């Protein structure tokens, strides 16, 4: 699968998007990733294994409980590389010290969390615990270790549904979040996770940084993920119409995976605590327009004959607390990190569908 042209190009773009100083942060490193079986883990694992020699990475330790992630592709990676170590591991309850060489890790990427609203509403307690209990257990374990970087994955959902004067949304916006609703387990767990990062950095000078992802999509995303880009891809692969369970008016910016991973690696290697919006700031398009781009690209790439349709979900909470608009201000990441996303949504959808075409729709 690593011979897939789209994946190979994306990984090269990520590598070229890092400065020499950022690449040097990986020199002789042992990297521990939690939640490696998910969407972001797919690109992190493939990137770190492919560029292991150029970055002089010593070892990669990958953890996941596979509640929603996929293990098959990771087993293939684990069989191929002796420097890659995969462990079925529950970050909420299992002891990090039991993982071989975990004490030698100096770069930590904490992704373990359910990110799809459909699934975190099914597993709300697990979602809370991964972002709070799991994070605290990692902090406690690594507090007396010599780590050089710790990346906590927060979310753009910490902003809730901003008032129109706060869209596009900067990192300084404090949020408009419902504490008692179907999305609160995710939104508030991420917010408290950020608070914990601030406390441990302030009290112990713990080297942690925070990324706030904005609507990532692309290869590595399971077509069963239940988020919008995955739902549309699944419909295309199955030859069905794109069934939009709303009026199609909510708007988003959509950040292609290679741009996103480049941003996250820049955040990881940054030297002090900051929270960064990682996404793309234009174009902000409606769900209807997003669907139309899928239809257009699918016709060209996969001879798709479907169209976009509009309906209503049987789930009464499907749209509850769903933000009407989501668009980041990324000036901070641009100025402090040199972050510069370049893959516009039309191109990104085409790349995702080209990837799935080669994969024959079997991804995850």
VENMOHU-V376927 format. One record per residue. N is the residue number from 1. OMEGA is omega in whole degrees, 0 to 359 (none if undefined). Layout:
# VENMOHU-V376927
N;OMEGA
N;OMEGA
This chain:
# VENMOHU-V376927
1;181
2;175
3;178
4;186
5;181
6;180
7;181
8;178
9;181
10;181
11;177
12;179
13;177
14;181
15;181
16;180
17;179
18;177
19;177
20;179
21;178
22;178
23;182
24;180
25;180
26;185
27;177
28;185
29;164
30;187
31;176
32;179
33;171
34;182
35;187
36;184
37;182
38;184
39;182
40;179
41;180
42;181
43;177
44;183
45;180
46;179
47;185
48;178
49;181
50;185
51;180
52;183
53;181
54;180
55;182
56;176
57;181
58;184
59;176
60;179
61;186
62;183
63;174
64;174
65;176
66;173
67;176
68;181
69;182
70;187
71;189
72;182
73;178
74;175
75;178
76;178
77;182
78;179
79;186
80;189
81;179
82;178
83;180
84;184
85;183
86;181
87;171
88;196
89;177
90;184
91;182
92;189
93;183
94;184
95;181
96;181
97;180
98;180
99;181
100;177
101;178
102;180
103;180
104;182
105;177
106;174
107;184
108;176
109;185
110;180
111;190
112;176
113;170
114;185
115;180
116;181
117;179
118;185
119;179
120;171
121;174
122;183
123;184
124;181
125;179
126;179
127;177
128;187
129;180
130;184
131;181
132;180
133;180
134;179
135;180
136;180
137;177
138;178
139;182
140;183
141;186
142;183
143;181
144;177
145;182
146;179
147;182
148;179
149;178
150;180
151;174
152;177
153;171
154;183
155;170
156;179
157;177
158;179
159;182
160;180
161;187
162;170
163;189
164;181
165;178
166;174
167;359
168;191
169;176
170;180
171;182
172;179
173;188
174;170
175;177
176;190
177;174
178;182
179;181
180;180
181;186
182;179
183;188
184;182
185;180
186;185
187;185
188;175
189;177
190;179
191;180
192;175
193;177
194;178
195;179
196;176
197;181
198;182
199;183
200;176
201;183
202;186
203;187
204;184
205;181
206;187
207;184
208;175
209;188
210;173
211;175
212;182
213;175
214;168
215;175
216;178
217;175
218;180
219;184
220;178
221;179
222;177
223;177
224;186
225;179
226;170
227;192
228;181
229;179
230;178
231;180
232;178
233;180
234;178
235;180
236;181
237;182
238;177
239;180
240;173
241;176
242;185
243;180
244;185
245;176
246;177
247;176
248;185
249;177
250;184
251;180
252;158
253;184
254;186
255;181
256;191
257;182
258;175
259;182
260;182
261;175
262;179
263;182
264;178
265;175
266;178
267;180
268;186
269;178
270;193
271;181
272;183
273;171
274;171
275;184
276;165
277;175
278;181
279;175
280;189
281;177
282;355
283;170
284;186
285;180
286;175
287;178
288;179
289;177
290;178
291;180
292;176
293;175
294;181
295;181
296;182
297;181
298;177
299;182
300;189
301;188
302;182
303;181
304;182
305;183
306;179
307;178
308;177
309;182
310;180
311;180
312;181
313;174
314;180
315;186
316;181
317;186
318;182
319;182
320;180
321;176
322;183
323;179
324;178
325;174
326;182
327;184
328;159
329;183
330;181
331;181
332;179
333;178
334;186
335;184
336;184
337;188
338;181
339;185
340;179
341;187
342;185
343;180
344;192
345;180
346;178
347;182
348;177
349;178
350;179
351;178
352;182
353;174
354;178
355;181
356;178
357;178
358;181
359;181
360;174
361;187
362;188
363;175
364;none
